[in-house]
């Protein structure tokens, strides 16, 4: 399940940034800002993730989870897993 969640996060980032999932994974240590994601783009990514995972509540993520694509993926897994 967590692999599917991580794939969903990278795919959502890729769609927003117009990058392939592989490109997002290769740059997973860069900050989201460094990838070119602003606050509006981040909101769209989070909404996309919520929709794709069919979540009934909004994601509540810590500031640390919003540092890079890697930390975002981990944060979403933790939030969804409970």
N, CA, C and O of each residue as an XYZ file, in Angstrom:
328
protein
N       0.821     -1.200      0.000
C       0.000      0.000      0.000
C       0.861      1.258      0.000
O       0.566      2.216     -0.714
N       1.923      1.255      0.800
C       2.741      2.473      0.867
C       3.438      2.746     -0.465
O       3.651      3.907     -0.812
N       3.798      1.702     -1.219
C       4.408      1.925     -2.532
C       3.428      2.627     -3.472
O       3.825      3.480     -4.266
N       2.158      2.267     -3.380
C       1.127      2.904     -4.198
C       0.953      4.371     -3.801
O       0.765      5.229     -4.663
N       1.015      4.654     -2.521
C       0.881      6.036     -2.046
C       2.053      6.875     -2.527
O       1.869      7.989     -3.018
N       3.259      6.339     -2.385
C       4.462      7.045     -2.848
C       4.375      7.304     -4.348
O       4.699      8.400     -4.805
N       3.943      6.314     -5.112
C       3.795      6.489     -6.559
C       2.778      7.577     -6.878
O       2.969      8.353     -7.815
N       1.705      7.635     -6.106
C       0.679      8.665     -6.293
C       1.255     10.050     -6.037
O       0.981     10.988     -6.786
N       2.053     10.180     -4.980
C       2.669     11.475     -4.642
C       3.601     11.929     -5.765
O       3.529     13.077     -6.205
N       4.472     11.034     -6.228
C       5.407     11.418     -7.290
C       4.687     11.722     -8.595
O       5.094     12.615     -9.337
N       3.623     10.986     -8.877
C       2.852     11.235    -10.104
C       2.167     12.599    -10.027
O       2.155     13.339    -11.011
N       1.598     12.937     -8.870
C       0.938     14.237     -8.706
C       1.950     15.376     -8.851
O       1.671     16.386     -9.497
N       3.115     15.205     -8.251
C       4.163     16.220     -8.403
C       4.585     16.348     -9.856
O       4.762     17.455    -10.364
N       4.743     15.223    -10.516
C       5.137     15.235    -11.922
C       4.130     15.961    -12.802
O       4.506     16.741    -13.677
N       2.847     15.700    -12.566
C       1.818     16.385    -13.357
C       1.886     17.892    -13.147
O       1.801     18.661    -14.104
N       2.038     18.310    -11.901
C       2.076     19.743    -11.604
C       3.328     20.407    -12.175
O       3.269     21.525    -12.687
N       4.451     19.713    -12.081
C       5.725     20.285    -12.517
C       6.038     20.014    -13.986
O       7.031     20.503    -14.524
N       5.170     19.225    -14.622
C       5.380     18.824    -16.018
C       6.700     18.070    -16.179
O       7.481     18.318    -17.098
N       6.917     17.134    -15.239
C       8.077     16.255    -15.251
C       7.585     14.817    -15.202
O       6.472     14.544    -14.754
N       8.422     13.907    -15.663
C       8.064     12.495    -15.532
C       8.232     12.073    -14.073
O       8.950     12.712    -13.304
N       7.568     11.001    -13.716
C       7.707     10.469    -12.360
C       9.169     10.155    -12.065
O       9.644     10.387    -10.953
N       9.875      9.632    -13.049
C      11.289      9.297    -12.870
C      12.123     10.543    -12.605
O      13.048     10.507    -11.794
N      11.806     11.640    -13.277
C      12.531     12.889    -13.045
C      12.277     13.406    -11.630
O      13.195     13.893    -10.971
N      11.046     13.302    -11.171
C      10.729     13.742     -9.810
C      11.476     12.870     -8.805
O      12.047     13.380     -7.841
N      11.473     11.560     -9.027
C      12.202     10.648     -8.121
C      13.696     10.955     -8.101
O      14.328     10.915     -7.045
N      14.259     11.262     -9.265
C      15.692     11.552     -9.351
C      16.051     12.828     -8.598
O      17.189     12.993     -8.158
N      15.083     13.728     -8.450
C      15.322     15.002     -7.771
C      14.665     15.020     -6.398
O      14.357     16.093     -5.880
N      14.445     13.860     -5.801
C      13.649     13.758     -4.576
C      14.278     14.443     -3.368
O      13.585     14.717     -2.388
N      15.567     14.720     -3.419
C      16.212     15.410     -2.295
C      16.170     16.933     -2.423
O      16.474     17.641     -1.463
N      15.796     17.441     -3.597
C      15.680     18.889     -3.775
C      14.458     19.399     -3.026
O      13.468     18.684     -2.873
N      14.534     20.626     -2.567
C      13.363     21.222     -1.918
C      12.247     21.357     -2.947
O      12.498     21.420     -4.151
N      11.022     21.400     -2.459
C       9.893     21.587     -3.369
C      10.021     22.922     -4.085
O       9.698     23.032     -5.268
N      10.495     23.943     -3.364
C      10.744     25.241     -3.974
C      11.807     25.118     -5.065
O      11.675     25.709     -6.136
N      12.856     24.353     -4.789
C      13.919     24.145     -5.760
C      13.439     23.424     -7.016
O      14.006     23.588     -8.096
N      12.394     22.629     -6.860
C      11.798     21.960     -8.017
C      10.917     22.903     -8.824
O      10.527     22.595     -9.950
N      10.603     24.068     -8.230
C       9.757     25.038     -8.916
C       8.312     25.022     -8.464
O       7.436     25.553     -9.147
N       8.059     24.411     -7.306
C       6.695     24.313     -6.795
C       6.430     25.441     -5.810
O       7.082     25.529     -4.769
N       5.471     26.306     -6.137
C       5.101     27.379     -5.214
C       3.940     26.913     -4.343
O       3.499     25.770     -4.458
N       3.448     27.779     -3.484
C       2.401     27.383     -2.539
C       1.097     27.010     -3.250
O       0.386     26.109     -2.804
N       0.785     27.687     -4.338
C      -0.427     27.356     -5.087
C      -0.280     25.997     -5.767
O      -1.219     25.203     -5.798
N       0.894     25.744     -6.302
C       1.163     24.450     -6.917
C       1.111     23.335     -5.895
O       0.598     22.252     -6.175
N       1.640     23.596     -4.710
C       1.595     22.595     -3.646
C       0.158     22.270     -3.281
O      -0.183     21.105     -3.079
N      -0.682     23.281     -3.194
C      -2.088     23.041     -2.874
C      -2.742     22.170     -3.945
O      -3.517     21.268     -3.628
N      -2.433     22.439     -5.199
C      -2.988     21.622     -6.282
C      -2.485     20.181     -6.192
O      -3.244     19.243     -6.436
N      -1.209     20.004     -5.845
C      -0.649     18.659     -5.682
C      -1.363     17.920     -4.557
O      -1.734     16.757     -4.712
N      -1.556     18.591     -3.429
C      -2.221     17.948     -2.293
C      -3.662     17.576     -2.641
O      -4.129     16.499     -2.269
N      -4.359     18.444     -3.340
C      -5.728     18.126     -3.764
C      -5.747     16.947     -4.736
O      -6.636     16.098     -4.677
N      -4.773     16.905     -5.616
C      -4.649     15.800     -6.570
C      -4.402     14.484     -5.823
O      -5.008     13.461     -6.141
N      -3.520     14.518     -4.839
C      -3.218     13.319     -4.049
C      -4.478     12.865     -3.307
O      -4.811     11.680     -3.313
N      -5.166     13.793     -2.680
C      -6.396     13.452     -1.945
C      -7.422     12.809     -2.870
O      -8.084     11.839     -2.500
N      -7.548     13.356     -4.073
C      -8.506     12.811     -5.039
C      -8.085     11.425     -5.512
O      -8.905     10.507     -5.559
N      -6.824     11.272     -5.859
C      -6.331      9.986     -6.362
C      -6.431      8.881     -5.312
O      -6.741      7.734     -5.636
N      -6.168      9.231     -4.064
C      -6.233      8.239     -2.980
C      -7.649      8.105     -2.408
O      -7.899      7.298     -1.513
N      -8.556      8.906     -2.938
C      -9.961      8.900     -2.510
C     -10.084      9.096     -0.999
O     -10.809      8.372     -0.317
N      -9.359     10.090     -0.501
C      -9.409     10.398      0.927
C     -10.681     11.163      1.248
O     -11.134     11.992      0.458
N     -11.244     10.887      2.389
C     -12.477     11.562      2.787
C     -12.202     12.813      3.615
O     -13.103     13.621      3.840
N     -10.959     12.975      4.069
C     -10.566     14.168      4.812
C      -9.313     14.765      4.179
O      -8.568     14.078      3.479
N      -9.094     16.037      4.432
C      -7.917     16.713      3.898
C      -6.657     16.213      4.589
O      -6.674     15.858      5.767
N      -5.571     16.192      3.839
C      -4.280     15.814      4.412
C      -3.813     16.880      5.393
O      -3.857     18.071      5.086
N      -3.377     16.465      6.545
C      -2.780     17.350      7.547
C      -1.314     16.961      7.656
O      -0.987     15.939      8.258
N      -0.431     17.765      7.080
C       0.991     17.431      7.049
C       1.795     18.456      7.826
O       1.454     19.639      7.860
N       2.869     17.987      8.451
C       3.768     18.882      9.179
C       4.599     19.696      8.191
O       4.700     19.349      7.015
N       5.184     20.769      8.677
C       6.062     21.584      7.836
C       7.230     20.764      7.306
O       7.673     20.972      6.177
N       7.728     19.837      8.113
C       8.855     18.994      7.695
C       8.483     18.132      6.492
O       9.335     17.832      5.655
N       7.224     17.735      6.403
C       6.774     16.907      5.285
C       6.740     17.692      3.980
O       6.667     17.107      2.899
N       6.792     19.006      4.081
C       6.678     19.852      2.898
C       8.029     20.368      2.412
O       8.089     21.348      1.669
N       9.102     19.719      2.825
C      10.442     20.173      2.450
C      10.875     19.696      1.071
O      11.436     20.478      0.303
N      10.629     18.439      0.741
C      11.071     17.872     -0.532
C      10.049     16.841     -0.992
O       9.120     16.507     -0.257
N      10.222     16.343     -2.196
C       9.289     15.316     -2.665
C       9.423     14.044     -1.838
O       8.439     13.341     -1.610
N      10.628     13.752     -1.392
C      10.837     12.564     -0.555
C      10.108     12.704      0.780
O       9.428     11.775      1.217
N      10.246     13.862      1.426
C       9.581     14.048      2.722
C       8.062     14.143      2.540
O       7.307     13.746      3.427
N       7.618     14.660      1.406
C       6.185     14.716      1.129
C       5.622     13.306      1.003
O       4.564     13.004      1.554
N       6.328     12.447      0.277
C       5.871     11.066      0.117
C       5.796     10.362      1.474
O       4.811      9.684      1.765
N       6.823     10.519      2.298
C       6.834      9.904      3.623
C       5.693     10.467      4.478
O       5.002      9.716      5.167
N       5.504     11.766      4.432
C       4.449     12.405      5.208
C       3.062     11.932      4.814
O       2.208     11.712      5.672
N       2.837     11.776      3.518
C       1.527     11.304      3.059
C       1.316      9.854      3.488
O       0.228      9.492      3.934
N       2.340      9.030      3.358
C       2.222      7.627      3.815
C       1.854      7.590      5.285
O       0.949      6.855      5.680
N       2.543      8.374      6.098
C       2.258      8.398      7.532
C       0.852      8.909      7.822
O       0.155      8.357      8.673
N       0.437      9.949      7.128
C      -0.899     10.516      7.351
C      -2.000      9.541      6.957
O      -3.019      9.440      7.641
N      -1.800      8.830      5.867
C      -2.819      7.915      5.374
C      -2.827      6.619      6.183
O      -3.880      6.026      6.416
N      -1.651      6.194      6.601
C      -1.544      4.924      7.336
C      -2.000      5.037      8.774
O      -2.329      4.039      9.416
N      -2.017      6.244      9.270
C      -2.624      6.398     10.543
C      -1.929      6.863     11.700
O      -2.521      6.972     12.774
